[in-house]
Amino acid sequence: MLLNKDRAFDIMEKYNIEAIIASMPENVTYLTDFWSLTHRLIKATQNFAVFTRKRDLDPFIITSAGDMDLAADQEECRTENFLTFGTFYVERPAEAILSNTEERYQRLLDLSKPKKDAVTALTECLEDIGVTRGRVAVDEGNITPDAYNTLNKRFPEVEFIPGYQILREIRLIKTQDEVNRLERSSEIIELGIRNAIKAICEGATEFEISQALLKKVIENGAVSSWPAVGVGLRGGLSNVIPAPYPVKNGDLIRFDVGCVYKYYNSDCARTVVLGKAGEKQQAYHHAIKSGLEKALDIIRPGVRVSEIFKTAVQGVRDAGLPHYRRHHVGHGIGIEPYEPPFLTETSQEILEEGMVVNVETPYYEMGLGGIQLEDTVMVTADGYRPFTKSSRDLQIV
């Protein structure tokens, strides 16, 4: 199970919340282990999940009637608390012999009585489970103003409050299922980087290098989230999109890449040089590496996030890059690629055991390119456990 139930109940009690309504795809999946194709692909689609303080009640899922095949086929999602909307047709000949998945599909179709739209299904769900007064947190990330107004009119005794940050607060501490997926996602992206490095040679393009990365990612059951592979001066473009730009001898190649494995993200950065590294390249990479490792050295429960920022930036400066500046040196990671805590100078957040964070020290310079290292770690009782494990050295190919 992805959902950290005990933490969810504690935080709901903290804010005196009777129920949480998720609207963003990531939050619906987190609460229910259910993934909807239309919800992910079509931004205007409104799907919801409802989670209450009633410990014996599974979450409810409001989704399109056309998603019932996914509900039947997703082994992780075992609830049958589906409320559907819209129309979808699938035929069942009398002589058909059904597979186990088809039998569950048929059962879910029989149980669901589709409503005209998602909001109608949502309001009926709240009424049926008795959530008609008190405070309800609504994930404002993917709910329309009209839908929000409908809820307020339909439930005058309910105080609806913003719920997106509350859900993020719940998600700060990862469950074992989340940890397993995050660790595997990190393993896969490092396999991808390793394969991409093998493709580096004079004349190889960003396209070809990133394709080698993507091939290995897909072979291992994940999908790419962003293949930022920058060659030479293009490595100085922080959001570089791979292009038919060839590698030349002496070029830096900056990887800042991630993948998604079973909905969970990875994010890793490494830097490579083709041929002999120049003195400046080596010196700056040493500084970047030193700052990152000093920041990692202080990670443990109770440490202020702002201290990680200060340690990383000062570590880079002290190691030979005195003009180094950053707005952040990392972030949490999970079912979203960027989650709290955000490692900034002004953050008041404190590390807790079970958080998973990315620590990074990127550097971009016009006329030079980009140098970057980034690692994913889980905060443990006495420090951290690394999810990314490849060498941080400037790799020469």
C-alpha positions, 0 to 999 in steps of 0.5 A, spaced: 500 500 500 502 506 498 498 510 503 501 512 509 494 510 513 497 512 520 500 518 518 494 520 514 489 519 520 494 523 525 494 529 520 487 529 519 486 529 527 491 535 527 487 539 522 480 536 525 478 533 518 473 528 516 475 527 509 480 528 504 478 529 497 483 528 492 483 530 485 490 530 482 492 524 478 498 523 483 494 524 489 488 519 487 493 514 486 496 515 492 490 514 496 487 508 492 493 505 488 488 506 482 491 509 476 487 512 470 489 513 463 484 518 462 486 522 468 493 522 466 492 524 459 487 529 459 488 534 463 480 537 464 478 530 466 476 530 473 477 524 477 476 523 485 478 519 491 475 520 498 478 518 504 475 518 511 477 518 518 473 511 518 478 506 519 474 500 517 472 504 510 476 503 504 477 509 500 472 511 494 474 512 487 470 516 482 472 515 475 470 514 468 466 508 466 471 507 461 476 506 466 473 499 469 478 495 465 484 498 469 480 497 475 480 490 474 487 489 471 491 493 476 493 488 482 495 493 487 488 496 487 483 491 491 478 496 493 471 495 489 469 502 492 468 505 485 463 510 483 463 511 475 460 517 471 459 517 463 458 511 458 462 506 455 460 499 452 463 493 452 460 486 449 459 480 453 457 474 448 453 469 452 458 463 450 464 467 452 469 464 457 471 469 462 478 470 465 479 472 472 481 479 470 474 479 465 470 476 471 472 482 476 471 487 470 464 484 469 463 484 477 465 492 477 461 493 471 455 490 475 456 494 481 457 501 478 451 505 476 454 511 472 452 518 474 452 523 469 458 526 471 464 526 476 461 531 481 454 528 481 458 522 483 462 525 488 456 529 491 452 522 492 459 519 495 459 524 500 452 523 502 452 515 502 458 515 507 455 521 511 460 526 510 455 532 510 458 536 516 465 538 519 471 540 515 473 536 509 480 538 505 479 538 498 485 537 493 485 544 489 490 541 484 485 538 479 478 541 481 474 546 477 471 552 480 464 550 478 465 543 482 468 547 488 462 551 488 457 545 487 460 542 493 459 548 497 452 549 495 450 542 496 453 541 503 452 548 507 454 545 513 461 542 511 467 547 511 471 545 505 479 547 506 485 547 501 487 540 501 493 539 496 498 541 501 495 537 507 496 531 502 503 533 501 504 533 508 502 526 509 506 523 503 512 526 506 514 520 510 514 514 505 511 507 506 515 501 505 512 500 498 514 507 496 521 506 498 521 499 494 519 503 488 523 509 489 529 505 490 528 501 484 526 507 480 533 510 482 536 503 480 533 503 473 535 511 471 542 509 473 542 503 469 540 508 463 546 513 465 551 507 464 548 505 458 548 512 455 555 513 457 557 507 453 554 511 447 558 517 448 564 518 442 566 523 438 560 525 433 555 521 437 549 526 438 545 528 444 539 524 441 543 518 440 546 518 447 539 519 450 536 514 446 541 509 449 538 511 456 531 511 454 532 504 451 535 501 458 529 505 462 524 501 458 527 495 458 527 495 465 519 496 466 520 504 467 518 510 462 522 516 462 520 523 465 525 527 462 532 526 458 536 532 460 542 530 456 546 536 454 553 536 450 558 541 450 556 549 451 548 546 451 550 543 458 549 550 460 542 550 458 538 547 465 532 544 461 536 542 455 532 538 450 536 533 446 538 535 439 542 532 433 548 536 437 554 532 436 560 531 441 567 533 440 573 531 444 573 535 450 566 536 451 562 536 458 556 531 457 551 533 463 546 528 465 540 530 469 535 525 468 529 521 471 524 515 470 518 513 473 517 506 475 510 504 478 508 511 478 514 513 482 520 518 480 527 518 480 532 524 479 539 523 478 545 527 475 552 525 473 557 529 469 562 526 463 567 528 459 570 526 452 577 525 452 582 529 457 578 534 462 581 541 462 583 544 468 577 548 469 573 542 468 576 538 473 577 544 478 569 546 478 567 538 478 571 537 484 568 543 488 561 541 486 562 534 488 565 537 495 559 541 496 554 535 495 558 530 499 558 535 505 551 536 505 550 529 505 554 528 511 549 532 515 543 529 513 539 525 519 533 526 523 532 533 526 537 537 521 534 543 519 533 543 511 536 550 511 542 547 514 543 543 508 542 548 503 548 553 507 552 547 507 552 545 500 553 552 497 559 554 502 562 547 501 562 548 493 565 555 494 570 553 499 572 547 494 574 552 489 568 555 486 567 562 490 562 565 486 557 559 486 550 561 487 543 557 488 536 558 489 535 551 492 540 544 493 534 539 492 527 537 494 523 531 496 521 526 491 516 520 490 509 520 486 511 527 484 518 528 482 518 535 486 515 534 493 517 537 500 521 538 503 525 543 498 532 544 500 532 552 500 536 557 504 529 560 508 526 553 509 523 552 516 522 544 515 526 539 519 528 532 516 525 526 519 526 519 518 523 516 512 523 522 508 526 521 501 530 527 498 534 529 492 540 533 494 544 536 488 549 542 486 548 544 479 552 549 476 551 552 469 556 557 466 555 560 459 562 559 455 563 552 459 557 548 459 554 545 465 556 540 471 552 537 475 551 531 481 545 529 484 543 523 489 537 520 492 537 518 499 532 516 504 533 519 511 534 514 516 535 514 524 542 515 524 543 518 517 541 516 510 541 510 505 543 512 498 538 510 493 543 512 487 550 509 488 554 510 482 561 514 482 560 521 483 567 522 480 568 526 473 567 520 468 572 520 462 570 516 456 
